[in-house]
Amino acid sequence: MTAGQGIEQRLAQGVVLGAEGYVFELERRGYIKAGPYVPEVVLDFPGAVRELHREFLRAGADVMVALTYYAHREKLRHIGRENDLEAMNRHAVRLAREVAQEGGALVAGNVCNTWAYDPADPATSATVRAQYTEQLGWAVDEGVDFVISETNDYLGEALIALEVTQELGLPAMVTLASTQPDTTRDGYDYVAACRILADHGATIVGLNCDRGPVTMLPLLARIRDAVDCAVAAQPVPYRTSPAMPTMESLRADGVDRVFPLALEPFSCTRFDMAAFAGAARDLGVNYIGVCCGGAPHQVRAMAEALGREVPASKYAPAMELHPILGIAGGAAEANVLAAWNVAG
């Protein structure tokens, strides 16, 4: 991608590669508390955020997303840090922009579902609008190229985020969380909801989170056929299935609840995510990435599946050099090879 070009120009050139999953990855590294998932790490350990941005950049991500997911008034109140609201939002953009400049990436402001919206209560629309207005106002102040409004359970809430973004004069990528089988929580078929968002002027529409590659792809095909604008796909890197279509619905013997702390046995490999990137591109998806659970090695594999050589490709696997699995392995003693090749 060419530095200095905005999101619309980059989409016109080809697929834009996204990378998210900051909250889950930083929780795994011990910097975010599971449950509230508020990105306190932005202020408490900014170096950890900077390093993860850098890892995603080296893996090929074209966009650094400011870590303001759940950095809104409603969530900060739950953990007693509402006084840090502005500082957290501003500093998140600064960190993203600092790393983006190292590799010519774009910077995206970020808002998400607030858990405050109720379509039956008009007063909640004003509450949500106020939260988005202050978050995105600070983001624009600090300098972002476009806005990602993501993990939207309600079309109504997504439209509020789109309106606020447009009022600020920025392109908007608006993606829905397809947690329920067929519709948003306010009753709109996912394809119809994307069409409505496109008709209201969203630059990019699509899906993020909840569904893994296998269960997101069929929905993406229908969305791509239904809209003329760019389409985004950022699945979770977990092996969902028609029987268990979302990461929240995953179940395993002997585990009380898989989501969100015992998802590892369902993790997609780098090869799974590379295959998804290729399949999504072939469908005509324009913005391809990963969501909760995503890690840099998966993003690198996706970039390479899209035909790119990225900085982290220097350290891509070279299994031919492995002492047992590589070329030299054929000369290993028979008992060593037998131990490595034992069948279950």
N, C-alpha and C positions, 0 to 999 in steps of 0.2 A: 504494500500500500504506500501511497505517496504522502509524505508529511505535508501538512498545510491544507489538505483536503478534508471537508466535512463528511459526516456520515452518508449523506445522499450521494456525494461524488464517489465515495468508496464503494457503496453498494452498486453503483453503475459500473464499476470496474470489475466486480466479481464478489465472491462470498466474503463477508466480514466474519472473522473468528472471534467469538466472545469467550470469556472465562469468568465464571462466578463460583459460588460455593465457599466464599470467604468465611462465612459464619461457621459452617460445619468444620472446615479445615482448621480454623483458629481454635475452635473448641477442642479438636483432637490434639492440638499442640499445647493446650492448657492455658489459653488466654481468654476464652469466652465461656460463660456459665451456661450449660444446657438448661433448657426450661425457659427462662426469660429471653435468652439469645440476644441480649442487647450488646452492641459493639463497644463496650467500655474500653476495649483494647486500643481504640483509636487514641485515647488520651493516656491510658495507663502504660501501654507498651507500643508506642508508635513504630518502633523499629521492626516489630514483628509484622505489622501491616505493610510497611514499606518493603520488607523482604518478600512477602507473599506476592505483592504486586509485581515485584521484579522477577520472581520465578514464573509467574504467568506471562509476563512480557517476553522473557527468554524462550518460553515454550511456544510462542507464536501468537499470543492474544493481540488483537488489533485495538482493543478498548480496555482502559483501566477504569473500573467502576468504583466510584467513591463508596466507601463502606458506611453507608447511612441506612442500610436495611435495619428496620426497627429502631432507628435513632430518632424516633418521633416522641412527641410530648406524652402520649398515652403510655408508651412502654417505659420511658425514663422515670415516670412517676412511680411505676411499680417497684423500682429498685432504689428510689430516693435520690435520683441524680438529675432531676428536672433542671437544676441550676446549671448543669453542664450542656444543656441542649444546643445552644448556639455554638459553643466551642467545639463540641463533638462533630457537628455538621460541617463547620468551616474547616477544621483540621483534616477531616476525612478527604475533602476535595483537594486540599493542599498536598496530602500524601500521594493521592492518585495522580495529580498533575506533575508532581516532582518526578515520579517514575515514568510516566507517559513520555515526558520530554527526553528521556534516555533512549527511546526507540521509535519516536514518531507516532506513538499511539494516540488515539482520541481519549478524552475524559468524559465519562458519563455521570451526571447526577443521578441519584437513585431514590425512589420512594416505593413503598409497598403497601400491602393491606394493613389497615390500622386496627382492626378488631373493634372499631368504634362505629362502623357504618351499619345502619339498619334502614332498609328501604321503606319500612312502615313508619319511620319516625323522621320527618323532614329536618328536625333540628340536628340530627346526626350528620346530615350532608354539610351543614355549615361548619360543624366541628372538624370534619375531615378536610374540607376546603382550607380552613385556617391552618391546619397542621401541614398540608402540602405547600401552602403559600409561604409559610415561614421557612420550611426546609429548602424549598427550591429557590426562594429569594436569596438565601445565604449561598446556595450552590452557584447561582448566576453571578453573584458578587465575587466569588472566588475564581470563577472561570471554568465553565463546562461547555462541551461541544453539543451535547444533546442530553435528553433525559430518558432513563429507563424506568417505567412504572411497571412493577412486576408482582407476581404471585397474587393476582387479583382474583378473589373469590366471587365478587359481585361486578357485573357489568356497570352498574350505577356508580360504584366507587372508582372504577377504571376511567369512566367518562369524566369524573371530577378531576382526576389527575391529568387527563389529556387537556381539559380546558385550562387548568392552571398553567400547564407547560406552554400551551399556545399563547396565553396572555403574556408570558415572559419572552415570547418570540423564538422558542427553541423547537427543533424537531423532536418528535416523541416516538419512542418504542414502547408499546403497551402490550403486555403479555398476561395471559390468564393462567391461573392454576387449575388444572383439570382434575380436581380431587374427586368430584362426584362423577358418576358414570357418564352422564350425557349433557348436563346443563350446569350453568353457573348457579350460585346460591339464590339468585333472584330470578331463576327460571328460564334463562336464555340458552338455547343450544349453542355449543362452543363455536361452531362454524358461523351461525347467525350473529353471535356476539362479536366475532372478529370482523365480520362484514360491516356491522354498525360502527365499530371503532374506525375502520378504514373510511367509511362514508363521512365520519366526523373529522377526517383529516389526519389521522395518525400516519406517520411516515412508515412505520413497521408495526405489524400486528402478529400475534402468534401465541405460543405456549411456553411456559417455563415451570420447572419444579414438578413435584408429585409423581409424574409418570416417568418410567425408564424408557430407553430407546425403543424397545419392542412394542410397548403399548402407546407410545406417543406417535410413532410413524403413521399409523392409519388415520389419525385425526389430522395430522399435518397435510396429508395428501388431499383431504377434503377442503381444508382451509386454503391451500394453494390454488385449488380450482375455483374457489369462491371469491377471491379478492384480487385486485389489480396491483395493490401496493406490495412492498417487500414483506416477506414472512420470516419470523424468527422461531427458532427451536432451541430450547435449552433444557434438556431432560436431566433428571437425576441419574447418576451412574450406578443404578441398581437394576437387578434382573427381575423386573416386574413381568407379569404374565396376564393373559386374559382372566385367569382365575383370581389373581391378586394384582390388579392393574396399577396400583399406586404404592409408593413406599410405605404409606400409612397402613395399607391393607396387608402387608407382608406378614406371614406367620411362620414359626418354626417350632418343632417339637422341643419341649423343655424350656422354652423362653416365654416369659409372661407376655411381653410385648416387644416386638422387634424394633419398631420406630420409637425414638430416634437413636437409642444407645446401643443397639445390637444388630446394626445393619451390615456389618462387615461380611458375613457369609454370603450375602446377596450382591456383593460388589461386582460391578462390571470390570473386566480386564481392559487394558489399554487397547487390545485388539477389538473388543466389543465397541468401544467408543470410536475407534478409527472406522469401523464398518458403518456405524451410525452416521458419521460425518459424510462418508461417501454416499450413503443411501439418501440422506437429507438433501445433499447437493443435487443428486439425480432427480429428486422430486421438484427441484426449483426453489428450495429454501435458500434465502439470501443471507441470513444471520444465523450462524451455527455456533453453539457453545455448550456449556455444561452448567448445571446448577448444584444444589446442595449435595455435598459429598465429592464434588469434583476436585481433582488434584493436578498439579503441573504435568506429571508424566502422561496423563490421559489427554491433556490439551496438546502436548507435543505430538502424540500419536495422531490426533485429529488433524493437526496442521500438516503433518507429513502425508496423511491420507488425501488431503486436498492438494497435494503436489508441491508443498512448500519445504524449503530448507530453512530452519530457524536457528537462532543462536544455540539453543539447547540440543540441536541435532548433532553437534560435535560430540555429545556424550550419549548418543543413541546406542542401543545394544549392538555388540559385535560378538555374537555367540560363537563364531568360528574360532575365537581366541580363548574360549573357556577350556580349562585343562581336561575336562571329562566330556562335556557336551560338544566341544569344538573339534577341529581337525586333529589335534594331538590326542584326543580321547581314544582313537582307534588303537593306539599303542599301549593303552593302559592294561594292567594285569587283569586276567579274566575274573578273579573274585571281586575286584573293584567295580568292573563294569556290571557284574551280576547284581551287586548291591544297589547300584544306581538305576537299574532297569527292572527291579523286582516288581511284579504285578500284585495288586491287592488281593 
